[in-house]
Amino acid sequence: MPSLADHHSNVFVKLLLLGDSKSGKTGSLVSLVAAGYKLRILDMDNLLDILKYKILEICPDKIANVEYRSLRDKTKAGPSGAVIVGKPTAWINVVKMLDRWQYDETDYGIPSDWGPDCILVIDSLSRLCDAAYDFHEAIIPTGRSGDYDGRAVYKNAQDDVEKILGFITSKYFETNVIVIAHGIYQERDDGTKKIFPQGVGSALSPKIPQYFPNYIRYTNVNNKRTIQLESSSMIDLCTTRPNEMPKSLPIETGLADFFAVLRDPPVKKPTSVTLVRKL
């Protein structure tokens, strides 16, 4: 019988990171790079500029430790607005990358085997959900007039996103995970409003935090960006070690501090040494 002391939670961090747009979410990843983690980013937002320049400023010797792939369907202007060029492929490529991080000349193997020194980052969940919706809208059967069941599109996209969240937060996905999400205000059955991660439609949003043992929020308090760790009347947050966490953390170093509480730091591989025999 396995002991609870050996539970995999002390090896891998699964984190849902929520915040308003421009609250410092992507740029704050720099502290993890500086701490020695290797980041593999599914870049759905195309907003990694800030992370690049922060790494070059703080730890330029580690910029090669960040690998990314930008995925978004190409669009063009149409008579009724923006339309996708050809068939949507972003969602399919996301699924392929989570199975094996391989494209063009790049091959980083199977993400679920990366281990505790790597972090899979999805940036962001909002655009990931858009990709899922666009894919399912393109494959839904249509009637003679070209109409389709919009409810089925939402339901299929929601189910697919939820399956991905279940996969990357399971014990079989042996890699640290950070999913970056935007918040939306949503009214509950009792009439109160709470903040939930933006999903595909309103049905998915309250279910998203269920998959994550760690859920934190980025806020702006007195014109200072802060990582909120304690729940409030507007949002229910959680960490696996609440008694060892402060009430809040600074944006600049907060993620590295957060990981340091939950798990051992990345293992630095020893530098190879060549011995030369003197004659």
NUGUVO-535241 format. One record per residue (C-alpha): residue number from 0; x, y, z. Coordinates in steps of 0.2 Angstrom, whole numbers. Example, Ala and Ser with C-alpha at 12.3 -4.5 7.8 and 13.67 -1.06 7.14 Angstrom:
% NUGUVO-535241
- 0 62 -22 39
- 1 68 -5 36
This chain:
% NUGUVO-535241
- 0 0 0 0
- 1 7 17 -5
- 2 11 29 9
- 3 4 47 8
- 4 21 53 12
- 5 26 47 -6
- 6 12 57 -15
- 7 18 65 -31
- 8 12 82 -25
- 9 30 85 -17
- 10 38 83 -34
- 11 27 92 -47
- 12 18 109 -46
- 13 2 111 -55
- 14 -3 130 -54
- 15 -17 140 -61
- 16 -12 158 -62
- 17 -26 171 -64
- 18 -25 189 -67
- 19 -32 204 -77
- 20 -24 208 -93
- 21 -7 217 -91
- 22 -6 212 -73
- 23 12 205 -75
- 24 8 187 -77
- 25 20 183 -92
- 26 34 194 -86
- 27 34 186 -69
- 28 40 169 -76
- 29 57 177 -77
- 30 60 172 -58
- 31 58 154 -63
- 32 70 155 -77
- 33 83 164 -65
- 34 80 150 -52
- 35 86 137 -65
- 36 69 130 -72
- 37 67 126 -90
- 38 51 133 -98
- 39 42 126 -112
- 40 29 138 -117
- 41 13 135 -128
- 42 12 153 -133
- 43 -6 157 -138
- 44 -6 175 -135
- 45 10 181 -145
- 46 15 192 -130
- 47 32 185 -125
- 48 41 201 -128
- 49 41 206 -110
- 50 48 189 -104
- 51 62 190 -117
- 52 68 207 -112
- 53 67 203 -93
- 54 77 187 -95
- 55 90 197 -105
- 56 90 210 -91
- 57 91 198 -76
- 58 98 181 -82
- 59 104 182 -100
- 60 114 167 -98
- 61 98 157 -96
- 62 88 163 -111
- 63 91 146 -120
- 64 82 137 -106
- 65 65 144 -113
- 66 58 136 -128
- 67 41 141 -135
- 68 30 138 -150
- 69 17 152 -155
- 70 1 144 -161
- 71 -14 154 -167
- 72 -25 152 -183
- 73 -21 164 -197
- 74 -36 176 -200
- 75 -40 189 -213
- 76 -53 202 -215
- 77 -70 196 -223
- 78 -86 204 -228
- 79 -93 200 -210
- 80 -77 202 -200
- 81 -62 192 -197
- 82 -62 174 -204
- 83 -49 160 -202
- 84 -39 157 -217
- 85 -41 138 -222
- 86 -45 125 -209
- 87 -41 129 -191
- 88 -25 120 -185
- 89 -20 129 -169
- 90 -30 117 -158
- 91 -24 101 -166
- 92 -6 107 -165
- 93 -8 110 -146
- 94 -14 93 -144
- 95 1 86 -154
- 96 13 96 -144
- 97 6 90 -128
- 98 9 72 -135
- 99 26 76 -141
- 100 35 93 -142
- 101 40 91 -160
- 102 39 103 -175
- 103 51 108 -189
- 104 68 104 -183
- 105 64 104 -165
- 106 61 89 -154
- 107 60 90 -135
- 108 52 73 -133
- 109 36 69 -123
- 110 31 83 -111
- 111 24 71 -98
- 112 42 64 -96
- 113 51 80 -94
- 114 53 79 -76
- 115 53 91 -61
- 116 66 103 -68
- 117 54 108 -82
- 118 38 118 -83
- 119 25 117 -96
- 120 17 135 -98
- 121 1 138 -107
- 122 -1 156 -110
- 123 -15 159 -111
- 124 -30 148 -107
- 125 -41 161 -115
- 126 -33 159 -132
- 127 -32 141 -130
- 128 -51 140 -128
- 129 -53 151 -143
- 130 -43 139 -153
- 131 -54 124 -147
- 132 -70 134 -151
- 133 -63 138 -169
- 134 -59 120 -172
- 135 -75 113 -167
- 136 -85 127 -176
- 137 -76 122 -192
- 138 -80 103 -191
- 139 -98 104 -184
- 140 -111 97 -197
- 141 -121 111 -205
- 142 -139 111 -213
- 143 -143 116 -231
- 144 -143 134 -227
- 145 -126 133 -219
- 146 -133 135 -201
- 147 -127 124 -186
- 148 -130 120 -168
- 149 -120 133 -159
- 150 -123 124 -142
- 151 -115 109 -149
- 152 -99 119 -154
- 153 -98 126 -136
- 154 -101 109 -128
- 155 -88 100 -139
- 156 -75 114 -136
- 157 -78 114 -117
- 158 -76 95 -116
- 159 -60 95 -126
- 160 -52 109 -115
- 161 -58 100 -99
- 162 -50 84 -105
- 163 -33 93 -108
- 164 -34 101 -91
- 165 -37 84 -84
- 166 -22 77 -93
- 167 -9 90 -89
- 168 -14 90 -70
- 169 -15 71 -68
- 170 -1 60 -59
- 171 4 53 -76
- 172 9 70 -83
- 173 26 71 -74
- 174 31 89 -77
- 175 27 105 -68
- 176 13 115 -76
- 177 7 133 -76
- 178 -9 138 -84
- 179 -11 157 -86
- 180 -29 163 -86
- 181 -38 179 -87
- 182 -52 182 -75
- 183 -71 186 -78
- 184 -84 191 -66
- 185 -98 178 -66
- 186 -115 178 -57
- 187 -119 162 -47
- 188 -136 155 -43
- 189 -138 164 -27
- 190 -136 181 -36
- 191 -118 184 -30
- 192 -103 187 -42
- 193 -86 179 -41
- 194 -71 179 -52
- 195 -67 163 -62
- 196 -55 159 -76
- 197 -61 164 -93
- 198 -66 148 -102
- 199 -77 143 -117
- 200 -94 150 -112
- 201 -99 151 -94
- 202 -102 133 -90
- 203 -83 128 -90
- 204 -76 143 -80
- 205 -82 137 -63
- 206 -75 120 -66
- 207 -57 125 -71
- 208 -50 128 -54
- 209 -56 110 -49
- 210 -41 103 -58
- 211 -28 113 -49
- 212 -21 111 -31
- 213 -13 128 -33
- 214 -23 143 -38
- 215 -16 161 -36
- 216 -21 178 -42
- 217 -12 193 -48
- 218 -18 210 -42
- 219 -14 228 -41
- 220 -14 235 -23
- 221 -10 253 -20
- 222 -2 254 -38
- 223 9 239 -33
- 224 8 223 -43
- 225 6 208 -30
- 226 2 190 -30
- 227 -13 186 -20
- 228 -13 169 -11
- 229 -27 171 1
- 230 -46 169 -4
- 231 -57 184 -3
- 232 -76 186 -5
- 233 -73 188 -24
- 234 -62 173 -27
- 235 -58 156 -19
- 236 -39 153 -20
- 237 -28 138 -13
- 238 -11 131 -11
- 239 -5 114 -6
- 240 5 122 9
- 241 -5 136 15
- 242 3 137 32
- 243 20 140 24
- 244 15 153 12
- 245 14 172 16
- 246 -2 181 12
- 247 5 188 -4
- 248 21 188 -14
- 249 30 201 -25
- 250 28 200 -44
- 251 47 201 -46
- 252 52 185 -37
- 253 35 178 -32
- 254 34 163 -43
- 255 51 157 -39
- 256 47 159 -20
- 257 31 150 -22
- 258 39 135 -31
- 259 53 135 -17
- 260 40 132 -4
- 261 32 118 -13
- 262 46 108 -20
- 263 65 106 -21
- 264 75 118 -32
- 265 80 112 -50
- 266 95 100 -49
- 267 110 108 -57
- 268 119 96 -68
- 269 138 95 -65
- 270 149 102 -78
- 271 159 89 -87
- 272 178 89 -84
- 273 191 83 -96
- 274 206 77 -88
- 275 223 79 -96
- 276 238 68 -92
- 277 254 77 -90
- 278 269 69 -99
